[in-house]
Amino acid sequence: MATIKVKQTISRIGVPKDQKRTLDALGLTKMHRVVEHEDTPSIRGLIRKVNHLVTVVE
């Protein structure tokens, strides 16, 4: 299955608690870290929820 790489580009300070939990679910705990997940609709939904904090790396 295809994979997708996600990088946190904006700090999580000051964001709502549910968005912090979404970043934790994606495995993003520090800025400029890159994690790799399978490209599934559930992962895409998590990325869409915090799209202002992360970027998708190709």
PDB file of N, CA, C, O and CB in Angstrom:
ATOM      1  N   MET A   1       0.842  -1.186   0.000  1.00  0.00           N
ATOM      2  CA  MET A   1       0.000   0.000   0.000  1.00  0.00           C
ATOM      3  C   MET A   1       0.887   1.248   0.000  1.00  0.00           C
ATOM      4  O   MET A   1       2.022   1.215   0.474  1.00  0.00           O
ATOM      5  CB  MET A   1      -0.958  -0.001   1.225  1.00  0.00           C
ATOM      6  N   ALA A   2       0.361   2.328  -0.529  1.00  0.00           N
ATOM      7  CA  ALA A   2       1.110   3.578  -0.612  1.00  0.00           C
ATOM      8  C   ALA A   2       1.299   4.169   0.783  1.00  0.00           C
ATOM      9  O   ALA A   2       0.502   3.938   1.693  1.00  0.00           O
ATOM     10  CB  ALA A   2       0.390   4.586  -1.534  1.00  0.00           C
ATOM     11  N   THR A   3       2.372   4.933   0.920  1.00  0.00           N
ATOM     12  CA  THR A   3       2.644   5.594   2.194  1.00  0.00           C
ATOM     13  C   THR A   3       2.615   7.102   1.994  1.00  0.00           C
ATOM     14  O   THR A   3       2.720   7.609   0.877  1.00  0.00           O
ATOM     15  CB  THR A   3       4.010   5.144   2.775  1.00  0.00           C
ATOM     16  N   ILE A   4       2.470   7.792   3.100  1.00  0.00           N
ATOM     17  CA  ILE A   4       2.423   9.252   3.089  1.00  0.00           C
ATOM     18  C   ILE A   4       3.313   9.754   4.227  1.00  0.00           C
ATOM     19  O   ILE A   4       3.264   9.226   5.338  1.00  0.00           O
ATOM     20  CB  ILE A   4       0.944   9.784   3.239  1.00  0.00           C
ATOM     21  N   LYS A   5       4.126  10.776   3.945  1.00  0.00           N
ATOM     22  CA  LYS A   5       5.006  11.359   4.956  1.00  0.00           C
ATOM     23  C   LYS A   5       4.434  12.697   5.395  1.00  0.00           C
ATOM     24  O   LYS A   5       4.045  13.524   4.570  1.00  0.00           O
ATOM     25  CB  LYS A   5       6.453  11.529   4.412  1.00  0.00           C
ATOM     26  N   VAL A   6       4.390  12.896   6.707  1.00  0.00           N
ATOM     27  CA  VAL A   6       3.809  14.105   7.279  1.00  0.00           C
ATOM     28  C   VAL A   6       4.847  14.772   8.163  1.00  0.00           C
ATOM     29  O   VAL A   6       5.526  14.109   8.947  1.00  0.00           O
ATOM     30  CB  VAL A   6       2.518  13.786   8.083  1.00  0.00           C
ATOM     31  N   LYS A   7       4.968  16.093   8.035  1.00  0.00           N
ATOM     32  CA  LYS A   7       5.928  16.863   8.818  1.00  0.00           C
ATOM     33  C   LYS A   7       5.192  17.970   9.557  1.00  0.00           C
ATOM     34  O   LYS A   7       4.381  18.684   8.966  1.00  0.00           O
ATOM     35  CB  LYS A   7       7.044  17.451   7.913  1.00  0.00           C
ATOM     36  N   GLN A   8       5.473  18.117  10.856  1.00  0.00           N
ATOM     37  CA  GLN A   8       4.885  19.210  11.630  1.00  0.00           C
ATOM     38  C   GLN A   8       5.707  20.463  11.395  1.00  0.00           C
ATOM     39  O   GLN A   8       6.919  20.468  11.609  1.00  0.00           O
ATOM     40  CB  GLN A   8       4.822  18.863  13.148  1.00  0.00           C
ATOM     41  N   THR A   9       5.037  21.541  10.948  1.00  0.00           N
ATOM     42  CA  THR A   9       5.757  22.766  10.611  1.00  0.00           C
ATOM     43  C   THR A   9       5.430  23.926  11.543  1.00  0.00           C
ATOM     44  O   THR A   9       6.198  24.885  11.622  1.00  0.00           O
ATOM     45  CB  THR A   9       5.450  23.162   9.196  1.00  0.00           C
ATOM     46  N   ILE A  10       4.309  23.855  12.248  1.00  0.00           N
ATOM     47  CA  ILE A  10       3.895  24.930  13.154  1.00  0.00           C
ATOM     48  C   ILE A  10       3.820  24.357  14.565  1.00  0.00           C
ATOM     49  O   ILE A  10       3.467  23.192  14.751  1.00  0.00           O
ATOM     50  CB  ILE A  10       2.513  25.551  12.719  1.00  0.00           C
ATOM     51  N   SER A  11       4.150  25.175  15.549  1.00  0.00           N
ATOM     52  CA  SER A  11       4.140  24.738  16.939  1.00  0.00           C
ATOM     53  C   SER A  11       2.732  24.390  17.398  1.00  0.00           C
ATOM     54  O   SER A  11       1.748  24.940  16.903  1.00  0.00           O
ATOM     55  CB  SER A  11       4.730  25.816  17.837  1.00  0.00           C
ATOM     56  N   ARG A  12       2.651  23.465  18.354  1.00  0.00           N
ATOM     57  CA  ARG A  12       1.360  23.055  18.909  1.00  0.00           C
ATOM     58  C   ARG A  12       0.951  23.909  20.104  1.00  0.00           C
ATOM     59  O   ARG A  12      -0.102  23.679  20.698  1.00  0.00           O
ATOM     60  CB  ARG A  12       1.409  21.594  19.318  1.00  0.00           C
ATOM     61  N   ILE A  13       1.775  24.892  20.460  1.00  0.00           N
ATOM     62  CA  ILE A  13       1.452  25.769  21.589  1.00  0.00           C
ATOM     63  C   ILE A  13       0.258  26.639  21.218  1.00  0.00           C
ATOM     64  O   ILE A  13       0.254  27.292  20.175  1.00  0.00           O
ATOM     65  CB  ILE A  13       2.675  26.652  21.985  1.00  0.00           C
ATOM     66  N   GLY A  14      -0.746  26.641  22.075  1.00  0.00           N
ATOM     67  CA  GLY A  14      -1.906  27.488  21.875  1.00  0.00           C
ATOM     68  C   GLY A  14      -3.009  26.892  21.013  1.00  0.00           C
ATOM     69  O   GLY A  14      -4.027  27.547  20.789  1.00  0.00           O
ATOM     70  N   VAL A  15      -2.835  25.667  20.523  1.00  0.00           N
ATOM     71  CA  VAL A  15      -3.904  25.056  19.727  1.00  0.00           C
ATOM     72  C   VAL A  15      -4.850  24.295  20.656  1.00  0.00           C
ATOM     73  O   VAL A  15      -4.453  23.917  21.758  1.00  0.00           O
ATOM     74  CB  VAL A  15      -3.317  24.104  18.636  1.00  0.00           C
ATOM     75  N   PRO A  16      -6.080  24.066  20.236  1.00  0.00           N
ATOM     76  CA  PRO A  16      -7.032  23.346  21.083  1.00  0.00           C
ATOM     77  C   PRO A  16      -6.564  21.925  21.412  1.00  0.00           C
ATOM     78  O   PRO A  16      -5.760  21.332  20.693  1.00  0.00           O
ATOM     79  CB  PRO A  16      -8.390  23.292  20.402  1.00  0.00           C
ATOM     80  N   LYS A  17      -7.089  21.406  22.510  1.00  0.00           N
ATOM     81  CA  LYS A  17      -6.663  20.100  23.004  1.00  0.00           C
ATOM     82  C   LYS A  17      -6.944  18.976  22.009  1.00  0.00           C
ATOM     83  O   LYS A  17      -6.155  18.037  21.907  1.00  0.00           O
ATOM     84  CB  LYS A  17      -7.351  19.800  24.316  1.00  0.00           C
ATOM     85  N   ASP A  18      -8.049  19.056  21.276  1.00  0.00           N
ATOM     86  CA  ASP A  18      -8.358  17.988  20.325  1.00  0.00           C
ATOM     87  C   ASP A  18      -7.351  17.954  19.179  1.00  0.00           C
ATOM     88  O   ASP A  18      -7.057  16.882  18.650  1.00  0.00           O
ATOM     89  CB  ASP A  18      -9.773  18.164  19.772  1.00  0.00           C
ATOM     90  N   GLN A  19      -6.818  19.116  18.788  1.00  0.00           N
ATOM     91  CA  GLN A  19      -5.803  19.138  17.744  1.00  0.00           C
ATOM     92  C   GLN A  19      -4.470  18.604  18.265  1.00  0.00           C
ATOM     93  O   GLN A  19      -3.722  17.978  17.513  1.00  0.00           O
ATOM     94  CB  GLN A  19      -5.629  20.558  17.203  1.00  0.00           C
ATOM     95  N   LYS A  20      -4.164  18.843  19.536  1.00  0.00           N
ATOM     96  CA  LYS A  20      -2.955  18.268  20.129  1.00  0.00           C
ATOM     97  C   LYS A  20      -3.055  16.746  20.151  1.00  0.00           C
ATOM     98  O   LYS A  20      -2.075  16.049  19.887  1.00  0.00           O
ATOM     99  CB  LYS A  20      -2.734  18.814  21.560  1.00  0.00           C
ATOM    100  N   ARG A  21      -4.245  16.233  20.466  1.00  0.00           N
ATOM    101  CA  ARG A  21      -4.449  14.780  20.466  1.00  0.00           C
ATOM    102  C   ARG A  21      -4.335  14.206  19.059  1.00  0.00           C
ATOM    103  O   ARG A  21      -3.852  13.088  18.880  1.00  0.00           O
ATOM    104  CB  ARG A  21      -5.818  14.432  21.063  1.00  0.00           C
ATOM    105  N   THR A  22      -4.773  14.955  18.075  1.00  0.00           N
ATOM    106  CA  THR A  22      -4.649  14.509  16.687  1.00  0.00           C
ATOM    107  C   THR A  22      -3.183  14.425  16.284  1.00  0.00           C
ATOM    108  O   THR A  22      -2.773  13.472  15.622  1.00  0.00           O
ATOM    109  CB  THR A  22      -5.409  15.457  15.740  1.00  0.00           C
ATOM    110  N   LEU A  23      -2.389  15.421  16.682  1.00  0.00           N
ATOM    111  CA  LEU A  23      -0.949  15.372  16.399  1.00  0.00           C
ATOM    112  C   LEU A  23      -0.308  14.176  17.096  1.00  0.00           C
ATOM    113  O   LEU A  23       0.558  13.514  16.524  1.00  0.00           O
ATOM    114  CB  LEU A  23      -0.261  16.683  16.847  1.00  0.00           C
ATOM    115  N   ASP A  24      -0.729  13.898  18.326  1.00  0.00           N
ATOM    116  CA  ASP A  24      -0.211  12.727  19.040  1.00  0.00           C
ATOM    117  C   ASP A  24      -0.587  11.443  18.316  1.00  0.00           C
ATOM    118  O   ASP A  24       0.226  10.523  18.230  1.00  0.00           O
ATOM    119  CB  ASP A  24      -0.742  12.694  20.480  1.00  0.00           C
ATOM    120  N   ALA A  25      -1.808  11.369  17.796  1.00  0.00           N
ATOM    121  CA  ALA A  25      -2.256  10.184  17.072  1.00  0.00           C
ATOM    122  C   ALA A  25      -1.450   9.981  15.796  1.00  0.00           C
ATOM    123  O   ALA A  25      -1.231   8.850  15.363  1.00  0.00           O
ATOM    124  CB  ALA A  25      -3.743  10.293  16.741  1.00  0.00           C
ATOM    125  N   LEU A  26      -1.012  11.081  15.200  1.00  0.00           N
ATOM    126  CA  LEU A  26      -0.172  10.981  14.010  1.00  0.00           C
ATOM    127  C   LEU A  26       1.287  10.672  14.357  1.00  0.00           C
ATOM    128  O   LEU A  26       2.076  10.335  13.474  1.00  0.00           O
ATOM    129  CB  LEU A  26      -0.249  12.272  13.212  1.00  0.00           C
ATOM    130  N   GLY A  27       1.642  10.785  15.626  1.00  0.00           N
ATOM    131  CA  GLY A  27       3.017  10.523  16.046  1.00  0.00           C
ATOM    132  C   GLY A  27       3.914  11.731  15.973  1.00  0.00           C
ATOM    133  O   GLY A  27       5.138  11.597  15.997  1.00  0.00           O
ATOM    134  N   LEU A  28       3.330  12.907  15.885  1.00  0.00           N
ATOM    135  CA  LEU A  28       4.099  14.143  15.789  1.00  0.00           C
ATOM    136  C   LEU A  28       4.162  14.793  17.162  1.00  0.00           C
ATOM    137  O   LEU A  28       3.176  15.355  17.639  1.00  0.00           O
ATOM    138  CB  LEU A  28       3.476  15.112  14.747  1.00  0.00           C
ATOM    139  N   THR A  29       5.330  14.713  17.797  1.00  0.00           N
ATOM    140  CA  THR A  29       5.483  15.259  19.135  1.00  0.00           C
ATOM    141  C   THR A  29       6.372  16.490  19.167  1.00  0.00           C
ATOM    142  O   THR A  29       6.300  17.275  20.113  1.00  0.00           O
ATOM    143  CB  THR A  29       6.040  14.212  20.051  1.00  0.00           C
ATOM    144  N   LYS A  30       7.203  16.674  18.159  1.00  0.00           N
ATOM    145  CA  LYS A  30       8.090  17.839  18.092  1.00  0.00           C
ATOM    146  C   LYS A  30       8.058  18.416  16.688  1.00  0.00           C
ATOM    147  O   LYS A  30       7.719  17.732  15.723  1.00  0.00           O
ATOM    148  CB  LYS A  30       9.541  17.461  18.493  1.00  0.00           C
ATOM    149  N   MET A  31       8.417  19.683  16.595  1.00  0.00           N
ATOM    150  CA  MET A  31       8.421  20.338  15.292  1.00  0.00           C
ATOM    151  C   MET A  31       9.515  19.774  14.400  1.00  0.00           C
ATOM    152  O   MET A  31      10.555  19.311  14.869  1.00  0.00           O
ATOM    153  CB  MET A  31       8.602  21.844  15.453  1.00  0.00           C
ATOM    154  N   HIS A  32       9.249  19.826  13.102  1.00  0.00           N
ATOM    155  CA  HIS A  32      10.172  19.410  12.046  1.00  0.00           C
ATOM    156  C   HIS A  32      10.480  17.919  12.064  1.00  0.00           C
ATOM    157  O   HIS A  32      11.455  17.477  11.457  1.00  0.00           O
ATOM    158  CB  HIS A  32      11.453  20.180  12.163  1.00  0.00           C
ATOM    159  N   ARG A  33       9.653  17.143  12.758  1.00  0.00           N
ATOM    160  CA  ARG A  33       9.777  15.690  12.704  1.00  0.00           C
ATOM    161  C   ARG A  33       8.924  15.180  11.551  1.00  0.00           C
ATOM    162  O   ARG A  33       7.859  15.728  11.268  1.00  0.00           O
ATOM    163  CB  ARG A  33       9.348  15.029  14.055  1.00  0.00           C
ATOM    164  N   VAL A  34       9.395  14.135  10.892  1.00  0.00           N
ATOM    165  CA  VAL A  34       8.668  13.533   9.780  1.00  0.00           C
ATOM    166  C   VAL A  34       8.285  12.113  10.177  1.00  0.00           C
ATOM    167  O   VAL A  34       9.127  11.337  10.629  1.00  0.00           O
ATOM    168  CB  VAL A  34       9.522  13.542   8.468  1.00  0.00           C
ATOM    169  N   VAL A  35       7.014  11.780  10.005  1.00  0.00           N
ATOM    170  CA  VAL A  35       6.529  10.428  10.263  1.00  0.00           C
ATOM    171  C   VAL A  35       5.915   9.892   8.982  1.00  0.00           C
ATOM    172  O   VAL A  35       5.455  10.654   8.131  1.00  0.00           O
ATOM    173  CB  VAL A  35       5.494  10.405  11.434  1.00  0.00           C
ATOM    174  N   GLU A  36       5.914   8.572   8.855  1.00  0.00           N
ATOM    175  CA  GLU A  36       5.400   7.927   7.661  1.00  0.00           C
ATOM    176  C   GLU A  36       4.254   7.000   8.054  1.00  0.00           C
ATOM    177  O   GLU A  36       4.390   6.182   8.964  1.00  0.00           O
ATOM    178  CB  GLU A  36       6.521   7.146   6.923  1.00  0.00           C
ATOM    179  N   HIS A  37       3.120   7.137   7.358  1.00  0.00           N
ATOM    180  CA  HIS A  37       1.935   6.325   7.609  1.00  0.00           C
ATOM    181  C   HIS A  37       1.450   5.746   6.298  1.00  0.00           C
ATOM    182  O   HIS A  37       1.801   6.235   5.224  1.00  0.00           O
ATOM    183  CB  HIS A  37       0.819   7.152   8.291  1.00  0.00           C
ATOM    184  N   GLU A  38       0.634   4.692   6.389  1.00  0.00           N
ATOM    185  CA  GLU A  38      -0.036   4.197   5.201  1.00  0.00           C
ATOM    186  C   GLU A  38      -1.085   5.215   4.767  1.00  0.00           C
ATOM    187  O   GLU A  38      -1.696   5.884   5.601  1.00  0.00           O
ATOM    188  CB  GLU A  38      -0.679   2.807   5.460  1.00  0.00           C
ATOM    189  N   ASP A  39      -1.283   5.325   3.477  1.00  0.00           N
ATOM    190  CA  ASP A  39      -2.219   6.304   2.936  1.00  0.00           C
ATOM    191  C   ASP A  39      -3.629   5.722   2.977  1.00  0.00           C
ATOM    192  O   ASP A  39      -4.094   5.112   2.014  1.00  0.00           O
ATOM    193  CB  ASP A  39      -1.829   6.708   1.487  1.00  0.00           C
ATOM    194  N   THR A  40      -4.302   5.926   4.118  1.00  0.00           N
ATOM    195  CA  THR A  40      -5.662   5.438   4.303  1.00  0.00           C
ATOM    196  C   THR A  40      -6.594   6.629   4.513  1.00  0.00           C
ATOM    197  O   THR A  40      -6.131   7.721   4.843  1.00  0.00           O
ATOM    198  CB  THR A  40      -5.742   4.449   5.504  1.00  0.00           C
ATOM    199  N   PRO A  41      -7.888   6.436   4.329  1.00  0.00           N
ATOM    200  CA  PRO A  41      -8.825   7.546   4.549  1.00  0.00           C
ATOM    201  C   PRO A  41      -8.806   8.076   5.980  1.00  0.00           C
ATOM    202  O   PRO A  41      -9.015   9.271   6.189  1.00  0.00           O
ATOM    203  CB  PRO A  41     -10.223   7.108   4.202  1.00  0.00           C
ATOM    204  N   SER A  42      -8.563   7.219   6.966  1.00  0.00           N
ATOM    205  CA  SER A  42      -8.530   7.696   8.350  1.00  0.00           C
ATOM    206  C   SER A  42      -7.320   8.596   8.601  1.00  0.00           C
ATOM    207  O   SER A  42      -7.437   9.603   9.299  1.00  0.00           O
ATOM    208  CB  SER A  42      -8.509   6.510   9.320  1.00  0.00           C
ATOM    209  N   ILE A  43      -6.174   8.249   8.048  1.00  0.00           N
ATOM    210  CA  ILE A  43      -4.982   9.091   8.187  1.00  0.00           C
ATOM    211  C   ILE A  43      -5.191  10.407   7.444  1.00  0.00           C
ATOM    212  O   ILE A  43      -4.803  11.468   7.933  1.00  0.00           O
ATOM    213  CB  ILE A  43      -3.720   8.359   7.652  1.00  0.00           C
ATOM    214  N   ARG A  44      -5.803  10.338   6.265  1.00  0.00           N
ATOM    215  CA  ARG A  44      -6.094  11.568   5.510  1.00  0.00           C
ATOM    216  C   ARG A  44      -7.013  12.493   6.314  1.00  0.00           C
ATOM    217  O   ARG A  44      -6.854  13.713   6.271  1.00  0.00           O
ATOM    218  CB  ARG A  44      -6.746  11.226   4.145  1.00  0.00           C
ATOM    219  N   GLY A  45      -7.968  11.920   7.044  1.00  0.00           N
ATOM    220  CA  GLY A  45      -8.865  12.722   7.870  1.00  0.00           C
ATOM    221  C   GLY A  45      -8.136  13.402   9.014  1.00  0.00           C
ATOM    222  O   GLY A  45      -8.416  14.556   9.342  1.00  0.00           O
ATOM    223  N   LEU A  46      -7.187  12.675   9.629  1.00  0.00           N
ATOM    224  CA  LEU A  46      -6.390  13.281  10.699  1.00  0.00           C
ATOM    225  C   LEU A  46      -5.547  14.428  10.163  1.00  0.00           C
ATOM    226  O   LEU A  46      -5.426  15.473  10.801  1.00  0.00           O
ATOM    227  CB  LEU A  46      -5.488  12.230  11.363  1.00  0.00           C
ATOM    228  N   ILE A  47      -4.970  14.227   8.995  1.00  0.00           N
ATOM    229  CA  ILE A  47      -4.144  15.280   8.386  1.00  0.00           C
ATOM    230  C   ILE A  47      -5.007  16.483   8.034  1.00  0.00           C
ATOM    231  O   ILE A  47      -4.583  17.623   8.221  1.00  0.00           O
ATOM    232  CB  ILE A  47      -3.418  14.753   7.121  1.00  0.00           C
ATOM    233  N   ARG A  48      -6.208  16.243   7.528  1.00  0.00           N
ATOM    234  CA  ARG A  48      -7.099  17.342   7.162  1.00  0.00           C
ATOM    235  C   ARG A  48      -7.498  18.158   8.380  1.00  0.00           C
ATOM    236  O   ARG A  48      -7.701  19.368   8.277  1.00  0.00           O
ATOM    237  CB  ARG A  48      -8.344  16.807   6.464  1.00  0.00           C
ATOM    238  N   LYS A  49      -7.613  17.505   9.540  1.00  0.00           N
ATOM    239  CA  LYS A  49      -8.015  18.218  10.752  1.00  0.00           C
ATOM    240  C   LYS A  49      -6.939  19.201  11.225  1.00  0.00           C
ATOM    241  O   LYS A  49      -7.260  20.249  11.784  1.00  0.00           O
ATOM    242  CB  LYS A  49      -8.327  17.221  11.861  1.00  0.00           C
ATOM    243  N   VAL A  50      -5.671  18.865  11.002  1.00  0.00           N
ATOM    244  CA  VAL A  50      -4.569  19.728  11.455  1.00  0.00           C
ATOM    245  C   VAL A  50      -3.735  20.213  10.270  1.00  0.00           C
ATOM    246  O   VAL A  50      -2.523  20.389  10.393  1.00  0.00           O
ATOM    247  CB  VAL A  50      -3.671  18.975  12.462  1.00  0.00           C
ATOM    248  N   ASN A  51      -4.382  20.428   9.121  1.00  0.00           N
ATOM    249  CA  ASN A  51      -3.634  20.788   7.920  1.00  0.00           C
ATOM    250  C   ASN A  51      -2.936  22.137   8.043  1.00  0.00           C
ATOM    251  O   ASN A  51      -2.013  22.411   7.276  1.00  0.00           O
ATOM    252  CB  ASN A  51      -4.557  20.806   6.731  1.00  0.00           C
ATOM    253  N   HIS A  52      -3.347  22.991   8.983  1.00  0.00           N
ATOM    254  CA  HIS A  52      -2.682  24.283   9.180  1.00  0.00           C
ATOM    255  C   HIS A  52      -1.409  24.132  10.020  1.00  0.00           C
ATOM    256  O   HIS A  52      -0.637  25.084  10.138  1.00  0.00           O
ATOM    257  CB  HIS A  52      -3.643  25.278   9.855  1.00  0.00           C
ATOM    258  N   LEU A  53      -1.179  22.953  10.603  1.00  0.00           N
ATOM    259  CA  LEU A  53       0.010  22.711  11.431  1.00  0.00           C
ATOM    260  C   LEU A  53       1.023  21.795  10.767  1.00  0.00           C
ATOM    261  O   LEU A  53       2.180  21.755  11.186  1.00  0.00           O
ATOM    262  CB  LEU A  53      -0.398  22.121  12.753  1.00  0.00           C
ATOM    263  N   VAL A  54       0.615  21.058   9.742  1.00  0.00           N
ATOM    264  CA  VAL A  54       1.482  20.049   9.125  1.00  0.00           C
ATOM    265  C   VAL A  54       1.557  20.267   7.617  1.00  0.00           C
ATOM    266  O   VAL A  54       0.747  20.979   7.024  1.00  0.00           O
ATOM    267  CB  VAL A  54       0.968  18.622   9.436  1.00  0.00           C
ATOM    268  N   THR A  55       2.568  19.622   7.019  1.00  0.00           N
ATOM    269  CA  THR A  55       2.663  19.569   5.561  1.00  0.00           C
ATOM    270  C   THR A  55       2.917  18.130   5.175  1.00  0.00           C
ATOM    271  O   THR A  55       3.486  17.352   5.941  1.00  0.00           O
ATOM    272  CB  THR A  55       3.791  20.511   5.013  1.00  0.00           C
ATOM    273  N   VAL A  56       2.483  17.789   3.967  1.00  0.00           N
ATOM    274  CA  VAL A  56       2.725  16.454   3.431  1.00  0.00           C
ATOM    275  C   VAL A  56       3.996  16.524   2.612  1.00  0.00           C
ATOM    276  O   VAL A  56       4.100  17.326   1.684  1.00  0.00           O
ATOM    277  CB  VAL A  56       1.516  15.940   2.570  1.00  0.00           C
ATOM    278  N   VAL A  57       4.972  15.681   2.952  1.00  0.00           N
ATOM    279  CA  VAL A  57       6.273  15.676   2.294  1.00  0.00           C
ATOM    280  C   VAL A  57       6.243  14.603   1.209  1.00  0.00           C
ATOM    281  O   VAL A  57       5.810  13.478   1.455  1.00  0.00           O
ATOM    282  CB  VAL A  57       7.437  15.417   3.322  1.00  0.00           C
ATOM    283  N   GLU A  58       6.697  14.947   0.025  1.00  0.00           N
ATOM    284  CA  GLU A  58       6.732  13.965  -1.070  1.00  0.00           C
ATOM    285  C   GLU A  58       8.059  13.278  -1.144  1.00  0.00           C
ATOM    286  O   GLU A  58       8.263  12.422  -2.006  1.00  0.00           O
ATOM    287  CB  GLU A  58       6.431  14.623  -2.398  1.00  0.00           C
TER     288      GLU A  58
END
